[in-house]
Amino acid sequence: MDESEARSAICRVGRQLYERGLVAGSEGNLSVRLADGRILATPAGAPKGALRESGLVLLGPEGTALDSPASAEVSSEIRMHLRVYRTRGDVGAVVHAHPPVATGFAMAGRDLMAPHHPEVIFQLGGVPLVPYAPPGTERLADVIEPYLADHDGFLLANHGATTVGASLAVAHQRMESLEQCARSELTARLLGGSVPLPTDEVERLLRARAAARTLDRPRAGEE
C-alpha cells in the first residue's frame, strides 16, 4: 500500500470504527506501516469519524515526525504502535479502540483466553489481558510486548483493546471480531456459562492459525 492509499484507508476505517460504536469522540488511534518503513498515524485528539487525509501524521520508523500539519501532534499511544512494529515484522497496521463490551471485560480484569470461540482462537490466538499501564506511556509498550509473539488482539486493563494485522483491513476486522466475541461471551455467561471447545478442535485451530501466520504478510494493493 502506498501513502495515498494508506491515508484513504485510515480515514475510512476511522469512520467505520466510529459508526460501529467501537470508538467515541477522539478515542482510539490507528497506524499503517508503509512499504519503505515509514509510519502513517492518526493525530492526537482527532475524532475518528471525521479524519482528514491531510491531517494524518507521517513518521520515520523510530517515530520521528517527518511531515504533518503544523497544528497536529501524533497520538501519545504511538509508543505502543512503534513497539508492535519493532517486535513483529509481519505487522502492517495497528488499531487501538475502546469497544464497549470488550473494554468492560478489561475493566473487570477478565481476559478472553478460554477456548470458547473458534474465530477468536484462529484469528487472534485468544485475547489476553495486558496489565495496566498509563495510556500513552512507554510503560504501556513494555507491558504489551510479552504478548505480541503469540496473539493478534489484546485487552488493555482498564483501558481498551488493540489489534494488529498484516494490513489495516485485517487489523480492523480483528477489532470487530474481538468485540463480537466479548458480546457473545457476556451473553453466554448470563445464560449460565460457556462450554469449552473439545481439546482436539482447539489443537486443530491452533495448527491452522500457525500455518496461516506464515503467509500473513502485507500484499500489494491490500488495505
Secondary structure, DSSP 8 states (H G I E B T S, - for coil): --HHHHHHHHHHHHHHHHHTTS--TT--EEEEE-TTS-EEE-BTT--GGG--GGG-EEE-TTS-EEE--TT--B-TTHHHHHHHHHH-TT--EEEEE--HHHHHHHHTT--B-SS--HHHHHHHS-B-EE----TTSHHHHHHHGGGTTT-SEEEETTTEEEEEESSHHHHHHHHHHHHHHHHHHHHHHHTT------HHHHHHHHHHHHHHHTT----TT--
